């Protein structure tokens, strides 16, 4: 496991400590979770961008053609 030393403003350090305590976890675990969440969001965005680039307009239109043209159920109307 790697080690990272980070200098934080006192106010941020205090808030992280407070939030970690309220979650019943260590500050270290809180920061690991925060970094994991951020990485996940960035990687998901990149993955979706790459997948979208593989899409073809023709395929999209063919899928739309297969959708029946009917009024939505009462509970689903705007």
Phi and psi in degrees as GROMACS dihedral restraints (atoms count N, CA, C in turn):
[ dihedral_restraints ]
;  ai    aj    ak    al  type     phi  dphi    fc
    3     4     5     6     1   -84.7    20    10
    4     5     6     7     1   160.2    20    10
    6     7     8     9     1  -120.0    20    10
    7     8     9    10     1   139.5    20    10
    9    10    11    12     1  -135.0    20    10
   10    11    12    13     1   128.2    20    10
   12    13    14    15     1  -102.5    20    10
   13    14    15    16     1   126.1    20    10
   15    16    17    18     1  -126.5    20    10
   16    17    18    19     1   132.6    20    10
   18    19    20    21     1   -93.6    20    10
   19    20    21    22     1   128.3    20    10
   21    22    23    24     1  -121.9    20    10
   22    23    24    25     1   148.0    20    10
   24    25    26    27     1   -60.9    20    10
   25    26    27    28     1   146.5    20    10
   27    28    29    30     1   -54.0    20    10
   28    29    30    31     1   -40.6    20    10
   30    31    32    33     1   -64.6    20    10
   31    32    33    34     1   -39.6    20    10
   33    34    35    36     1   -69.0    20    10
   34    35    36    37     1   -41.9    20    10
   36    37    38    39     1   -58.6    20    10
   37    38    39    40     1   -45.2    20    10
   39    40    41    42     1   -63.9    20    10
   40    41    42    43     1   -41.2    20    10
   42    43    44    45     1   -68.3    20    10
   43    44    45    46     1   -40.9    20    10
   45    46    47    48     1   -62.3    20    10
   46    47    48    49     1   -43.3    20    10
   48    49    50    51     1   -59.9    20    10
   49    50    51    52     1   -46.4    20    10
   51    52    53    54     1   -61.4    20    10
   52    53    54    55     1   -46.9    20    10
   54    55    56    57     1   -67.0    20    10
   55    56    57    58     1   -39.9    20    10
   57    58    59    60     1   -62.6    20    10
   58    59    60    61     1   -43.8    20    10
   60    61    62    63     1   -62.6    20    10
   61    62    63    64     1   -41.0    20    10
   63    64    65    66     1   -66.9    20    10
   64    65    66    67     1   -24.8    20    10
   66    67    68    69     1   -90.3    20    10
   67    68    69    70     1    -8.3    20    10
   69    70    71    72     1    73.7    20    10
   70    71    72    73     1    30.6    20    10
   72    73    74    75     1  -128.8    20    10
   73    74    75    76     1   167.0    20    10
   75    76    77    78     1   -76.8    20    10
   76    77    78    79     1   162.7    20    10
   78    79    80    81     1   -62.6    20    10
   79    80    81    82     1   -38.3    20    10
   81    82    83    84     1   -58.7    20    10
   82    83    84    85     1   -48.6    20    10
   84    85    86    87     1   -64.1    20    10
   85    86    87    88     1   -38.5    20    10
   87    88    89    90     1   -59.2    20    10
   88    89    90    91     1   -46.1    20    10
   90    91    92    93     1   -69.2    20    10
   91    92    93    94     1   -35.5    20    10
   93    94    95    96     1   -62.4    20    10
   94    95    96    97     1   -45.2    20    10
   96    97    98    99     1   -63.9    20    10
   97    98    99   100     1   -41.6    20    10
   99   100   101   102     1   -62.6    20    10
  100   101   102   103     1   -44.0    20    10
  102   103   104   105     1   -66.0    20    10
  103   104   105   106     1   -38.9    20    10
  105   106   107   108     1   -64.2    20    10
  106   107   108   109     1   -44.1    20    10
  108   109   110   111     1   -61.9    20    10
  109   110   111   112     1   -44.3    20    10
  111   112   113   114     1   -64.7    20    10
  112   113   114   115     1   -44.9    20    10
  114   115   116   117     1   -61.4    20    10
  115   116   117   118     1   -42.2    20    10
  117   118   119   120     1   -61.0    20    10
  118   119   120   121     1   -43.4    20    10
  120   121   122   123     1   -63.5    20    10
  121   122   123   124     1   -44.5    20    10
  123   124   125   126     1   -66.8    20    10
  124   125   126   127     1   -43.0    20    10
  126   127   128   129     1   -68.4    20    10
  127   128   129   130     1   -36.7    20    10
  129   130   131   132     1   -63.8    20    10
  130   131   132   133     1   -43.8    20    10
  132   133   134   135     1   -59.1    20    10
  133   134   135   136     1   -45.5    20    10
  135   136   137   138     1   -65.0    20    10
  136   137   138   139     1   -42.1    20    10
  138   139   140   141     1   -61.7    20    10
  139   140   141   142     1   -46.3    20    10
  141   142   143   144     1   -64.5    20    10
  142   143   144   145     1   -36.9    20    10
  144   145   146   147     1   -62.2    20    10
  145   146   147   148     1   -44.9    20    10
  147   148   149   150     1   -64.9    20    10
  148   149   150   151     1   -41.3    20    10
  150   151   152   153     1   -65.5    20    10
  151   152   153   154     1   -39.5    20    10
  153   154   155   156     1   -63.0    20    10
  154   155   156   157     1   -34.9    20    10
  156   157   158   159     1   -67.5    20    10
  157   158   159   160     1   -22.2    20    10
  159   160   161   162     1   -80.0    20    10
  160   161   162   163     1   -17.7    20    10
  162   163   164   165     1   -69.3    20    10
  163   164   165   166     1   153.0    20    10
  165   166   167   168     1  -122.4    20    10
  166   167   168   169     1   136.2    20    10
  168   169   170   171     1   -56.5    20    10
  169   170   171   172     1   -40.2    20    10
  171   172   173   174     1   -61.2    20    10
  172   173   174   175     1   -42.6    20    10
  174   175   176   177     1   -63.3    20    10
  175   176   177   178     1   -42.2    20    10
  177   178   179   180     1   -60.2    20    10
  178   179   180   181     1   -45.6    20    10
  180   181   182   183     1   -66.4    20    10
  181   182   183   184     1   -35.2    20    10
  183   184   185   186     1   -65.2    20    10
  184   185   186   187     1   -38.7    20    10
  186   187   188   189     1   -64.8    20    10
  187   188   189   190     1   -43.3    20    10
  189   190   191   192     1   -63.2    20    10
  190   191   192   193     1   -35.2    20    10
  192   193   194   195     1   -63.4    20    10
  193   194   195   196     1   -28.1    20    10
  195   196   197   198     1   -78.8    20    10
  196   197   198   199     1   -12.0    20    10
  198   199   200   201     1   -79.7    20    10
  199   200   201   202     1   124.6    20    10
  201   202   203   204     1   -65.4    20    10
  202   203   204   205     1   144.4    20    10
  204   205   206   207     1   -92.5    20    10
  205   206   207   208     1    86.4    20    10
  207   208   209   210     1  -132.2    20    10
  208   209   210   211     1   157.4    20    10
  210   211   212   213     1   -68.0    20    10
  211   212   213   214     1   145.2    20    10
  213   214   215   216     1   -70.2    20    10
  214   215   216   217     1   158.1    20    10
  216   217   218   219     1   -59.7    20    10
  217   218   219   220     1   156.0    20    10
  219   220   221   222     1   -55.1    20    10
  220   221   222   223     1   -42.8    20    10
  222   223   224   225     1   -70.0    20    10
  223   224   225   226     1   -13.5    20    10
  225   226   227   228     1  -106.3    20    10
  226   227   228   229     1     5.6    20    10
  228   229   230   231     1   -83.1    20    10
  229   230   231   232     1   150.6    20    10
